[in-house]
Amino acid sequence: MAFAVVSDLHKRYRPGAPEAVAGVSFEVSEGEIFGLLGPNGAGKTTTIGAMTTRVRPTSGQVTIDGFDVVRDAVAVKQRIAMVPQRPNLDRALTAIEVLTFHAAYFGFGRQQRRARAMELLSLLGLEGREDEEINTYSGGMAQRLMIARALMHDPRMLFLDEPTTGLDPQSRLFLWDRVADLRARGVTLLLTTHDMAEADLLCDRIAIVDHGEVIALDTPRGLRNLLPGDRGLEIGVTGDADPATVFQRFGEVEVADATDDGRNVRIYATNPLAELVAAADAAGLRVEGVRRIEGTLEDVFVHLTGRDLR
């Protein structure tokens, strides 16, 4: 079931200017982690701005849990929360003050908001630090506190804008686990990140946007299938002939060290597998196994959006 629906979204900030978003459409299913990836200036920020009621669309429609973001902005805000990339905490306050103030804004009673704050501080590894000023917090602690703040009013959809940028490996792994926990609890999440490994690990589906349009939308594995077929094959061979010599006419060849089971050969070529096997047979090599070399999500991203700086 779709929880968020973006339909033919357009946004032009001023007359005559290029469209920042030029017809973006996608759906985010309830309880999934949806990735929105793209180069700088691709239209991600504007799209998220429209979904979170901060940017008014030029045309098209966005709904969250069935509510239109323009006509029903208050209802939408009650159902969503945003964790920005840059910390925006009041560093003169303590953690508990930040969280209870946020809950009070949404109408929680005094006892209820403190209990909720303590629950989230424990969930995000900040238990016992509630009375410390945020000014003493590390970057990872501040990031976790921003997530706790976003969750205080129990939103049904959480937007995470590059949540692990600049964090150490331990903090990054901790946040990845918490994101997975939130999905298990039924929270719908939309993630933007430039860390392709992070997107590959966390996201159920990913939309890649460029020049204001969605240019690909699929699961991480489905996106990797968009790579050209010449990403390569790994072929296990046995025999005395030199595999590099046998296969070099087909393209780039990498040969691993010999083992008792033979040698593994990586061949980056566009030729049909039958031609490679025939060349091996002719040289006296026996093909023991074949495996496609699967590219990374970063390979897909660069393949679709190019290498030019933005």
N, C-alpha and C positions, 0 to 999 in steps of 0.2 A: 504493500500500500504506500502510495506517495505521500510524504509528509510535507515536502516543499516542492513547488512547481514553478519553474521559470519558463515563460512562454513568449517567444519572439521579442525578447527584451532589447530595446534600443535606448541609448542615451547619447545626446549631443549637448555639450555644455554651453555652447553659444552658436548662434546662427553662422553658417558658413564653415564652421570648424569640422574636422573629421569626427566621425562617430567614435566615442570611446568604447561603446558596446554596439554591435551591429547585427542584432538578431539572434542573441543567445537563447537557447532552449535546452533544458534538462530537468530531470526529476530526481529528487533525493528520497529514497525509500525510508520509511520509519525504522529506526534502530540500526541504520547502516552508517559506516564511516565513508564519507564521499570526499574525494580529493579534487581540488580545483587548482590546476597547475598551469603555468604559462610564464613567458619571459616578462621582465619589467615592462610595464606599459601595455600589456596584452589585453587588459580589461577586467582582470580579476577583482581589483579593489572596487571598481565601479559596480560590478555585479554584486559583490557582497554588500556594498553600500545600499543598493536597491533592496536586497533581501532583508536587510536589518533596518529598513525605513529611513536611513540617513540620506539616501539619494533618491530623488523623485524621477522615475523613468520618463523619458520622452514619449515612448509608446511601449506597448506590450503589457504583460501582466505577471506579477509574482504573487503567489499565495503561500502562506505558512499555516499548516493545519487547517486549511480551508478558508483562512482569512486573507483578504486582499491587503497588501502592505501599504497601499495608499488610502483606501477607504476605512480600513480597520486597523490603523497603526497601533493604537493602544492595546488591542487584543493580541497583536503580533508581538509587541514588546514584552508582554507578560509570558510569552511562550518561548522566547529566545534569550540567549546571552552571548556576549562577544568577549573574547580574550585577545586584546590587541598585541601586535608584535612588540611595541615599545612600552615599557612599564609606565603606568599613569597613576600609581598609588600616591596617596598623601603620606610622605615619609615622616611627617611629624606625629603621626598617629601610631598606636599599637595595632597589632594584627586583629585582635578582638574588636577594637573600635572600628576598624575598616569594615569588617564583616557585619557587625550589628547595625552600623549606619546604613549599609546597603539594604539589609533586611527591613529596616524601619521605613525606608523609601518605598518598599513594596507592601507595607502595611502589616508586617509581622509584629506580634506582641513582644514585650520585653523578654519574658521568660522563654518564649518560643524561639526568638532570634538568637539568644545566647546558646541554647541547646543545639540549634542547627549549626552555629558557628563552631562549637566544640567538636561536633560530629565531623565536619568537613576538615578542620585542622588535623584531626586524627587520620582521616582518610588520605590526606596529602602530606603526611610526614612532618607536621608542624606542631604536634601535640607537645605541650609544655613550653611553647614559645609564644603563646597568645598575648602575653603582657609586655613583650619586647617591642620597642619602637622599630618600625620597618627600616629605619636608617641603618640598623645593625644587621639587616638581612643580607645574605649573599644573593647573587643574581638568580640562582636556582630556587632559593627560598621565595624570593619575590615573585617569580613566575608561578610557583605553586600557589602562592597566596592570591594571585590574580585569578587563577582557575577556581579557587575556593570562593572568591567573591562572586564570580560569574554564576556559580552553582547555588548561591544562597537562596534564591527565590525558586529553586527547583525547576529550571527551564526544561522544556522538552527537546530543544535543539540548541546545540552549542557550536559557535563559530570559533575556530582556532586559527589565528593568523601567525604562521611560522612560530609555533610555540616553543621549539627547542633551540632556536638560534642563539649561539654563544654559550650554551650550557656544556658543562663537563659530561663525560660519558655516563657517569653514575646518575646524574640528574636527568639526562636524556632517557636512559633506560627506565628510570622510575616513572617519568611522565608517560612514556609509551605504555607501561603497565596500567597506569591510571586511565588512560584513554580507552584501552581495551576493557577495563572494568566498567567504565561509563556505558559503553555500548552494550555490555552484558546486562546492565540495569535498564536498558531500553531507551537510553538517550540517543538521539540522532545527532551526528557530528558532521560538520563540514570543515575540512582542513586545507589550508594553503601552506605550501612549503617549497623551498628550493632544494631540500634534501631528498633526492630521488629514492634513496634506500629507505628513508622514513615513510614516504608515500607507498612504496612497494610493500613494506611490512604491514602498515596499518590499514590501508584503504581497501574497502570492498570493491569500489568502482572509482574511476578517475576520469575527469573531463580535462582535456588539454585545450586551452584557449590561446589564440594568437590573433592580433589585429582585430580584436573585438568579436571574434567568432569562435565557436567550438569547432575544432578541427579533428578531434578524436574523442571518443567516449567508450570505455570498456573496462573490464577488469584489468588488473596489472598484467596477468598472463595474456589476455586478449590483446592488449596494446603491444606486447612484445612480439606478437605474431605479425604486426605491421612492418617489422623490419624486413629489408630485402632478403631474398633467399640466400644470397652470397655471404651471409654472416659466417657460415662455415659448418663443416662437419668434422667430427672426431672419429677416426677409423682405427680400430685395433687390428694390427697385422702381425703375422709371423712369417719367417723366411729369411734368407740370407741377403737378399737385394737391399740396396739403400733406398728407403722410402722417399727421401728428399729428391733423389735423382729420378725415381719413378714418377712422382707426382708434380715435379716442378713446372712442367709445361702447362699445368692446369691453373696455376695461380700461386699465391703465397702459401708456403708449407712450413709447419713447425713440427719437429719430431722430438718426442720425449725420450728420455734415457731408456735403454733396453732393460726389460725385466724377464723373469722366467716365463711370463705369459706373452711375451712379444713386445711390440712397441705401439704407442699411441701416436697417431699422426693427425695434426690439425690442418685442414685444407680449406682455404678461403677462395672458393671458386663458384662459378655459376653453372658448371657442367652437371648433367644428370648423373646420379649415383651410378647408373649402369656403366657409364664410360670410365669412372674411377675404378670400379671393380674389375672391368675388363683390362685396364692398364696394370692393375695389381696381378691378375692372373697371368698375363703375358710375361711379367717379370719374375714369376715364381713366388709371389707373395700370396699368402692366404688371408682373406678378410675374416676376422673373428667376430667383429661387432661394429656397429655404426651408431653414432649419437649426434643429434643436431646440437650445435653450440648455440645456446640461447643468449641473446643479448640482454643487456640490463635496461631498466626503465630510463636511465640517463641516455643510453643509446637511442631509444625511441624518441625521447624529448628532443634531442639534437637533430635526429633525422627529420622530425616533423617541423621544427621551428627554425632550423639553420644554426650556423655558428656565428653569425654577425652579432656584434655587441649592440645592445639597445640603450 
